[in-house]
Amino acid sequence: FPDYGRATEAATNIFTLLNQKPSIDNESKTGGEIVCEHFNGQIDFDHVYFNYPNRSESTVLKNFKLHIKSGQKIALVGMCCYFVVQ
């Protein structure tokens, strides 16, 4: 049963991850909204790199570029989540 120990350790790691509470309440109905009556700019992401702190060897964004014009709606969709800019 040499793989039993590894399987038990892997299961423990998975359950530890699943039981973590996020530091941000993404279901909260309060706060977080910015209302601007007059917005005439754009949002620019140029040469953006991103790694998760615990996975520094795996680059999530590499030389990412995105230009969002005023009034434009976009969504960034990944394997496990999404992010909407309105």
N, CA, C and O of each residue as an XYZ file, in Angstrom:
344
protein
N       0.810     -1.201      0.000
C       0.000      0.000      0.000
C       0.852      1.264      0.000
O       0.589      2.169      0.793
N       1.858      1.358     -0.856
C       2.728      2.536     -0.827
C       2.013      3.828     -1.222
O       2.414      4.907     -0.787
N       0.970      3.736     -2.034
C       0.269      4.945     -2.463
C      -0.788      5.399     -1.466
O      -1.318      6.503     -1.599
N      -1.107      4.581     -0.474
C      -2.141      4.926      0.502
C      -1.762      6.196      1.268
O      -2.603      7.074      1.462
N      -0.528      6.296      1.695
C      -0.070      7.474      2.434
C      -0.146      8.733      1.597
O      -0.563      9.785      2.081
N       0.257      8.627      0.341
C       0.196      9.785     -0.557
C      -1.245     10.191     -0.829
O      -1.557     11.381     -0.886
N      -2.124      9.205     -0.999
C      -3.538      9.499     -1.250
C      -4.171     10.165     -0.035
O      -4.955     11.103     -0.176
N      -3.834      9.682      1.156
C      -4.370     10.271      2.387
C      -3.894     11.714      2.533
O      -4.676     12.597      2.884
N      -2.625     11.949      2.265
C      -2.079     13.308      2.350
C      -2.742     14.225      1.321
O      -3.065     15.371      1.631
N      -2.943     13.731      0.111
C      -3.594     14.524     -0.934
C      -5.027     14.860     -0.541
O      -5.472     15.991     -0.736
N      -5.751     13.893      0.007
C      -7.133     14.132      0.439
C      -7.168     15.162      1.556
O      -8.033     16.038      1.564
N      -6.242     15.068      2.494
C      -6.173     16.046      3.584
C      -5.932     17.445      3.031
O      -6.562     18.404      3.475
N      -5.030     17.566      2.069
C      -4.758     18.873      1.456
C      -5.982     19.425      0.737
O      -6.261     20.622      0.812
N      -6.707     18.569      0.047
C      -7.914     19.008     -0.664
C      -8.965     19.496      0.320
O      -9.555     20.557      0.114
N      -9.210     18.738      1.389
C     -10.218     19.149      2.364
C      -9.797     20.413      3.107
O     -10.646     21.236      3.449
N      -8.518     20.579      3.357
C      -8.032     21.817      3.972
C      -8.325     22.998      3.059
O      -8.776     24.043      3.527
N      -8.079     22.848      1.780
C      -8.353     23.901      0.814
C      -9.847     24.205      0.728
O     -10.242     25.371      0.713
N     -10.674     23.170      0.670
C     -12.122     23.364      0.558
C     -12.726     24.010      1.795
O     -13.756     24.676      1.695
N     -12.113     23.830      2.957
C     -12.644     24.376      4.206
C     -12.151     25.784      4.505
O     -12.555     26.368      5.511
N     -11.297     26.341      3.669
C     -10.802     27.696      3.901
C     -11.909     28.711      3.667
O     -12.731     28.558      2.764
N     -11.917     29.762      4.504
C     -12.862     30.856      4.317
C     -12.139     31.969      3.562
O     -11.024     32.336      3.933
N     -12.751     32.511      2.512
C     -12.109     33.596      1.776
C     -12.038     34.865      2.620
O     -12.882     35.080      3.490
N     -11.044     35.700      2.369
C     -10.913     36.951      3.110
C     -11.887     38.009      2.601
O     -12.114     39.013      3.275
N     -12.463     37.797      1.422
C     -13.441     38.726      0.851
C     -14.774     38.005      0.732
O     -14.844     36.893      0.209
N     -15.839     38.650      1.226
C     -17.177     38.071      1.129
C     -17.765     38.436     -0.232
O     -18.290     39.536     -0.405
N     -17.680     37.528     -1.191
C     -18.156     37.827     -2.541
C     -19.673     37.770     -2.673
O     -20.206     38.040     -3.749
N     -20.376     37.424     -1.601
C     -21.836     37.407     -1.640
C     -22.437     38.599     -0.905
O     -23.660     38.713     -0.813
N     -21.601     39.484     -0.385
C     -22.067     40.649      0.355
C     -22.815     41.600     -0.571
O     -22.411     41.807     -1.715
N     -23.889     42.168     -0.082
C     -24.681     43.124     -0.861
C     -24.317     44.565     -0.518
O     -24.906     45.494     -1.069
N     -23.360     44.764      0.378
C     -22.980     46.113      0.789
C     -21.583     46.439      0.290
O     -20.734     45.557      0.159
N     -21.358     47.700      0.017
C     -20.028     48.173     -0.351
C     -19.558     47.669     -1.699
O     -20.211     46.843     -2.338
N     -18.429     48.174     -2.112
C     -17.788     47.681     -3.312
C     -18.248     48.303     -4.616
O     -17.617     48.085     -5.650
N     -19.329     49.072     -4.599
C     -19.823     49.651     -5.851
C     -19.410     51.111     -5.940
O     -19.586     51.871     -4.987
N     -18.872     51.496     -7.060
C     -18.482     52.881     -7.303
C     -19.397     53.423     -8.391
O     -19.457     52.880     -9.494
N     -20.103     54.492     -8.070
C     -21.021     55.094     -9.030
C     -20.414     56.407     -9.509
O     -20.157     57.305     -8.708
N     -20.187     56.516    -10.798
C     -19.635     57.729    -11.400
C     -20.636     58.244    -12.423
O     -21.034     57.524    -13.338
N     -21.040     59.507    -12.254
C     -21.979     60.075    -13.219
C     -21.277     60.429    -14.528
O     -21.845     60.269    -15.608
N     -20.060     60.903    -14.425
C     -19.329     61.325    -15.616
C     -17.980     60.617    -15.638
O     -17.090     60.913    -14.841
N     -17.852     59.688    -16.554
C     -16.595     58.966    -16.704
C     -16.241     58.970    -18.174
O     -16.929     58.355    -18.989
N     -15.185     59.654    -18.508
C     -14.801     59.794    -19.909
C     -13.403     59.253    -20.174
O     -12.687     59.778    -21.026
N     -13.027     58.250    -19.480
C     -11.680     57.724    -19.671
C     -11.703     56.322    -20.231
O     -12.678     55.884    -20.841
N     -10.623     55.646    -20.010
C     -10.518     54.253    -20.410
C      -9.636     53.542    -19.402
O      -8.917     54.176    -18.630
N      -9.698     52.232    -19.418
C      -8.859     51.414    -18.546
C      -7.861     50.688    -19.432
O      -8.237     50.025    -20.399
N      -6.595     50.820    -19.094
C      -5.540     50.184    -19.879
C      -4.711     49.262    -18.996
O      -4.229     49.664    -17.937
N      -4.555     48.038    -19.437
C      -3.624     47.089    -18.833
C      -2.523     46.869    -19.870
O      -2.795     46.386    -20.970
N      -1.309     47.213    -19.534
C      -0.188     47.046    -20.462
C       0.947     46.303    -19.774
O       1.414     46.709    -18.710
N       1.380     45.223    -20.385
C       2.513     44.438    -19.880
C       2.274     43.967    -18.444
O       3.141     44.128    -17.585
N       1.105     43.390    -18.183
C       0.750     42.915    -16.842
C       1.168     41.453    -16.690
O       0.904     40.620    -17.557
N       1.821     41.166    -15.576
C       2.220     39.803    -15.217
C       1.588     39.487    -13.872
O       1.524     40.355    -13.001
N       1.121     38.258    -13.690
C       0.525     37.877    -12.409
C       0.836     36.425    -12.093
O       0.704     35.541    -12.940
N       1.252     36.199    -10.854
C       1.464     34.859    -10.305
C       0.780     34.814     -8.947
O       0.796     35.805     -8.217
N       0.181     33.682     -8.597
C      -0.315     33.503     -7.240
C       0.882     33.323     -6.317
O       1.857     32.673     -6.694
N       0.826     33.893     -5.106
C       1.974     33.809     -4.193
C       2.435     32.382     -3.902
O       3.632     32.136     -3.751
N       1.507     31.454     -3.824
C       1.894     30.077     -3.491
C       2.246     29.242     -4.722
O       2.590     28.067     -4.597
N       2.159     29.851     -5.920
C       2.537     29.147     -7.151
C       3.368     30.080     -8.034
O       3.000     30.362     -9.174
N       4.480     30.549     -7.498
C       5.278     31.550     -8.209
C       5.865     31.034     -9.524
O       6.208     31.829    -10.399
N       5.982     29.716     -9.672
C       6.547     29.164    -10.909
C       5.526     29.119    -12.044
O       5.893     28.876    -13.193
N       4.255     29.348    -11.735
C       3.193     29.267    -12.737
C       2.623     30.661    -12.993
O       1.897     31.200    -12.157
N       2.948     31.241    -14.142
C       2.471     32.577    -14.481
C       1.051     32.496    -15.026
O       0.788     31.786    -15.997
N       0.138     33.233    -14.391
C      -1.265     33.246    -14.814
C      -1.457     34.242    -15.954
O      -2.085     33.924    -16.963
N      -0.921     35.434    -15.791
C      -0.948     36.438    -16.853
C       0.489     36.759    -17.242
O       1.331     37.014    -16.381
N       0.761     36.746    -18.534
C       2.114     37.026    -19.011
C       2.026     38.037    -20.145
O       1.492     37.742    -21.214
N       2.554     39.232    -19.902
C       2.536     40.313    -20.884
C       1.107     40.599    -21.360
O       0.867     40.797    -22.551
N       0.169     40.618    -20.415
C      -1.252     40.818    -20.691
C      -1.503     42.271    -21.083
O      -1.024     43.195    -20.424
N      -2.258     42.462    -22.162
C      -2.623     43.798    -22.621
C      -4.125     43.826    -22.864
O      -4.682     42.924    -23.490
N      -4.776     44.876    -22.363
C      -6.212     45.033    -22.579
C      -6.545     46.511    -22.496
O      -6.102     47.203    -21.578
N      -7.319     46.994    -23.449
C      -7.737     48.392    -23.474
C      -9.262     48.416    -23.489
O      -9.890     47.892    -24.408
N      -9.849     49.028    -22.466
C     -11.304     49.083    -22.329
C     -11.729     50.535    -22.457
O     -11.307     51.384    -21.672
N     -12.555     50.816    -23.435
C     -13.032     52.178    -23.664
C     -14.223     52.472    -22.767
O     -14.903     51.555    -22.306
N     -14.472     53.745    -22.521
C     -15.606     54.173    -21.715
C     -16.904     53.635    -22.312
O     -17.143     53.775    -23.512
N     -17.739     53.021    -21.480
C     -19.012     52.465    -21.922
C     -18.931     51.043    -22.439
O     -19.961     50.398    -22.641
N     -17.743     50.552    -22.654
C     -17.560     49.191    -23.160
C     -17.672     48.195    -22.010
O     -17.195     48.462    -20.907
N     -18.297     47.057    -22.264
C     -18.416     45.990    -21.271
C     -17.591     44.802    -21.737
O     -17.659     44.397    -22.897
N     -16.810     44.251    -20.812
C     -15.996     43.083    -21.145
C     -16.085     42.081    -20.002
O     -16.478     42.430    -18.888
N     -15.724     40.856    -20.278
C     -15.645     39.821    -19.239
C     -14.370     39.028    -19.459
O     -14.040     38.662    -20.587
N     -13.663     38.768    -18.380
C     -12.490     37.901    -18.427
C     -12.913     36.562    -17.854
O     -13.350     36.489    -16.706
N     -12.790     35.516    -18.630
C     -13.268     34.200    -18.222
C     -12.096     33.225    -18.215
O     -11.332     33.145    -19.177
N     -11.969     32.491    -17.121
C     -10.910     31.496    -17.009
C     -11.490     30.124    -16.747
O     -12.701     29.922    -16.835
N     -10.618     29.179    -16.426
C     -11.032     27.798    -16.185
C     -11.935     27.671    -14.957
O     -12.813     26.808    -14.918
N     -11.722     28.525    -13.959
C     -12.455     28.332    -12.706
C     -13.246     29.557    -12.278
O     -13.985     29.478    -11.296
N     -13.126     30.677    -12.964
C     -13.800     31.877    -12.470
C     -13.963     32.879    -13.606
O     -13.514     32.659    -14.731
N     -14.628     33.999    -13.272
C     -14.811     35.050    -14.251
C     -14.781     36.392    -13.552
O     -14.947     36.467    -12.334
N     -14.571     37.456    -14.317
C     -14.501     38.815    -13.809
C     -15.141     39.704    -14.851
O     -14.768     39.645    -16.023
N     -16.105     40.532    -14.450
C     -16.821     41.382    -15.392
C     -16.493     42.839    -15.105
O     -16.540     43.272    -13.954
N     -16.162     43.596    -16.141
C     -15.945     45.036    -16.037
C     -17.061     45.703    -16.813
O     -17.235     45.450    -18.005
N     -17.825     46.563    -16.133
C     -18.918     47.269    -16.805
C     -18.641     48.755    -16.806
O     -19.442     49.532    -17.325
